[in-house]
């Protein structure tokens, strides 16, 4: 004769869904880029092939500072934004250092993304480029809440088999992960950790027999629903006890309700007591 108990867990849980909104914002710390002149670049055009400025192409983030220094000990130079057609310069007014003596510097803050060509007004074969890169936009997530109801039902049955007790579990969904513990007289007589029910049923054999005076208490703890080894994708109740109390005379069915909020879990628990009928 089988004694059956049905335990239901109703779970209401919140899912946080992040919706990214792009909002441009300046970085707190911008890199500083240094550009220098090549030695004797004002007297010889040999630097044209490799570049008369070092580096000949410099990259900086928008909002960054560019420091331009005349390190040529043999002459004076300028850093003037614009282009050169042949030997004819065309300044565009983005920046102009004016004439810099050897050792003098000029700073410019890059504000707009894009390429900024420049040259030396006194030696137009000296040309370079500053590439201003747009900084990454900061992501500010907006959290929205959505509710979903998940029900996990567990049926616990027992029967005497070969001098012991067979515990049969029936689920209403596949891939239930759970712990099962059976106690008698306050002592653990069976403990199955990390169990997985691939189908809708699972069976466990306990080497003990219960009675009215000495019942067996069975406890099923849900670990989540999903395939083993993929815990990050498991759904459903986690860390909750799904039980019902059964006595042979009345066959009482108890129900447990579990409410899961975004940051808290509150469970109401009743132990399952399984007593065989003869």
C-alpha positions in Angstrom: 0.0 0.0 0.0 1.4 3.4 -0.9 1.0 6.6 1.1 1.0 9.7 -1.1 1.7 13.3 -0.3 1.6 16.2 -2.7 3.6 19.4 -2.1 3.4 22.5 -4.3 5.8 25.4 -4.5 4.5 28.6 -6.1 7.2 31.0 -6.9 6.8 34.7 -7.9 10.2 36.1 -8.8 11.4 39.3 -10.4 13.7 39.4 -13.4 15.9 42.4 -13.7 16.3 43.4 -17.4 18.9 46.0 -18.2 18.2 48.4 -21.0 21.3 50.3 -21.9 21.0 54.0 -22.7 24.0 55.7 -24.3 24.9 59.0 -22.7 28.1 60.7 -23.8 30.3 61.9 -20.9 33.9 63.1 -20.7 36.5 60.9 -19.1 37.9 62.0 -15.8 41.5 61.5 -16.9 42.5 62.3 -20.4 45.8 61.1 -21.8 48.4 63.7 -22.7 50.3 63.4 -26.0 53.7 64.9 -26.7 54.9 65.9 -30.2 58.5 67.1 -30.9 60.4 68.4 -33.9 63.2 66.4 -35.5 66.7 67.7 -35.1 67.9 69.9 -38.0 64.5 69.5 -39.7 64.5 73.2 -40.6 67.8 73.0 -42.5 67.3 69.7 -44.4 64.4 67.9 -46.0 65.8 64.5 -45.3 63.3 64.0 -42.6 60.3 64.2 -45.0 60.3 60.5 -45.7 60.3 59.4 -42.1 58.6 62.4 -40.7 59.8 65.8 -39.5 57.7 65.6 -36.3 57.9 62.8 -33.7 55.5 61.1 -33.9 54.4 62.1 -37.4 50.9 60.8 -36.6 49.7 61.2 -33.0 46.5 59.9 -31.5 44.6 61.4 -28.6 41.2 61.1 -27.1 38.7 64.0 -27.3 39.4 66.1 -24.3 43.0 65.1 -24.2 45.9 67.6 -24.2 48.6 67.7 -26.9 51.9 69.3 -26.0 54.0 70.4 -29.0 57.7 71.2 -28.3 60.4 72.5 -30.5 63.3 70.2 -29.6 65.4 71.2 -32.6 68.5 73.0 -31.3 69.3 74.4 -34.7 66.2 76.4 -35.6 62.8 77.8 -34.8 59.5 76.2 -35.9 55.7 76.5 -35.6 52.9 74.0 -35.2 50.1 75.4 -37.4 46.9 73.4 -38.2 46.0 73.2 -41.9 47.3 71.8 -45.1 50.1 72.5 -47.6 49.6 72.4 -51.3 53.1 72.1 -52.8 54.8 74.8 -50.8 51.6 76.9 -50.3 50.2 76.6 -46.7 46.5 76.9 -45.9 46.0 77.4 -42.2 42.5 76.4 -40.9 42.6 78.2 -37.5 42.2 75.1 -35.3 45.5 75.9 -33.5 48.7 77.9 -34.1 51.7 77.9 -31.8 53.3 80.9 -33.3 57.1 80.8 -33.6 58.7 78.6 -31.0 62.3 78.9 -30.1 64.3 75.8 -29.3 62.9 74.4 -26.0 59.6 76.3 -26.2 56.3 74.4 -26.0 52.6 74.9 -27.0 49.6 73.0 -25.7 46.3 72.4 -27.4 43.2 70.6 -26.1 41.5 68.3 -28.6 37.8 68.7 -28.5 36.3 67.4 -31.8 36.9 63.9 -33.1 38.6 63.7 -36.5 42.0 64.2 -38.2 43.8 67.5 -37.7 46.7 68.0 -40.2 49.4 70.6 -39.3 52.7 71.9 -40.6 55.5 74.3 -39.8 54.8 77.8 -41.3 58.5 78.4 -41.7 59.4 75.0 -43.2 56.4 73.7 -45.1 57.9 70.3 -45.8 57.4 69.6 -42.1 53.9 68.1 -41.9 52.1 65.9 -39.4 48.7 64.7 -38.3 46.8 64.5 -35.0 44.0 61.9 -34.9 41.4 62.9 -32.3 39.4 59.8 -31.2 35.9 60.0 -29.8 35.8 58.7 -26.3 33.5 55.8 -25.4 30.1 56.7 -24.1 29.2 55.6 -20.6 26.4 53.1 -20.3 23.7 53.9 -17.8 21.4 50.9 -17.4 17.7 51.4 -16.7 16.3 48.6 -14.8 12.8 47.3 -15.5 11.0 44.6 -13.6 9.0 41.8 -15.0 7.1 39.1 -13.0 6.8 35.5 -13.9 5.1 32.7 -12.0 6.7 29.3 -11.9 5.1 26.2 -10.3 7.0 23.2 -9.1 5.0 20.2 -7.9 6.5 17.3 -6.1 4.6 14.0 -5.2 6.2 11.9 -2.6 5.2 8.2 -2.4 6.5 5.3 -0.2 6.3 1.6 -0.2 8.0 -1.3 1.6 10.5 -3.0 -0.7 12.9 -5.8 0.4 12.9 -4.9 4.1 13.3 -1.2 3.4 11.4 1.8 2.2 11.2 3.0 -1.4 10.7 6.7 -1.9 9.2 7.7 -5.2 9.2 11.3 -6.4 7.0 12.6 -9.2 7.6 16.1 -10.7 5.6 18.2 -13.0 8.6 19.3 -15.0 11.9 17.9 -16.4 15.4 18.4 -15.1 14.6 19.1 -11.4 17.8 19.4 -9.3 17.3 18.6 -5.6 18.6 17.3 -2.3 16.7 14.5 -0.5 17.1 13.8 3.2 15.4 11.1 5.3 15.5 11.1 9.1 14.2 8.7 11.8 14.4 9.4 15.5 16.3 12.6 14.7 19.1 10.7 12.9 19.8 10.9 9.1 19.2 7.5 7.5 19.5 8.7 3.9 21.1 11.8 2.4 21.2 12.4 -1.4 22.9 15.7 -2.3 22.8 17.2 -5.8 20.3 14.8 -7.3 19.0 15.3 -10.8 15.7 14.0 -12.2 16.1 13.9 -16.0 12.5 12.8 -16.4 9.4 13.3 -14.3 10.1 10.6 -11.7 12.9 9.6 -9.4 13.3 6.6 -7.0 15.4 6.3 -3.8 15.8 3.2 -1.6 16.1 3.7 2.2 17.3 0.8 4.4 14.7 1.5 7.1 11.0 1.0 7.7 8.8 3.5 9.3 5.8 3.0 11.6 3.2 5.1 13.5 5.5 5.2 16.5 8.7 5.7 14.5 8.0 7.5 11.3 10.4 8.5 8.6 10.7 12.2 7.8 11.4 12.9 4.2 12.6 16.4 3.1 13.1 17.5 -0.6 15.0 20.7 -1.2 14.8 22.3 -4.6 18.1 23.5 -6.1 16.7 24.7 -9.4 15.4 23.5 -12.7 17.8 22.9 -15.6 20.4 20.6 -17.0 23.3 19.5 -14.7 26.5 21.4 -15.2 24.6 24.6 -16.4 23.8 26.1 -13.0 23.9 29.6 -14.3 20.9 28.9 -16.5 18.7 27.2 -13.8 15.3 28.6 -13.0 12.6 28.0 -10.5 12.9 27.9 -6.7 16.4 27.6 -5.3 17.2 26.7 -1.7 13.6 26.1 -0.7 12.1 23.1 1.0 9.1 21.4 -0.8 7.3 19.1 1.6 4.0 17.9 2.8 2.9 16.0 6.0 1.1 12.7 5.6 -0.4 10.6 8.3 -2.1 7.3 7.5 -5.4 8.1 9.3 -6.1 11.4 7.6 -3.8 11.7 4.5 -3.4 15.4 5.2 -2.0 17.4 2.3 -0.1 20.6 3.2 0.9 23.3 0.8 3.9 25.5 0.9 4.1 28.9 -0.7 7.5 30.5 -1.5 7.8 34.1 -2.4 11.0 35.3 -4.0 11.7 39.0 -4.3 14.6 40.6 -6.1 16.9 40.4 -3.1 15.2 38.2 -0.6 13.7 34.7 -0.3 11.1 33.8 2.3 10.0 30.2 2.6 7.3 28.5 4.6 8.3 24.9 5.3 6.5 21.8 6.5 8.2 18.5 6.9 7.1 15.4 5.1 6.4 12.4 7.3 5.9 9.2 5.4 4.3 6.2 7.2 3.5 3.0 5.3 0.1 1.4 5.5 -0.3 -2.3 5.8 
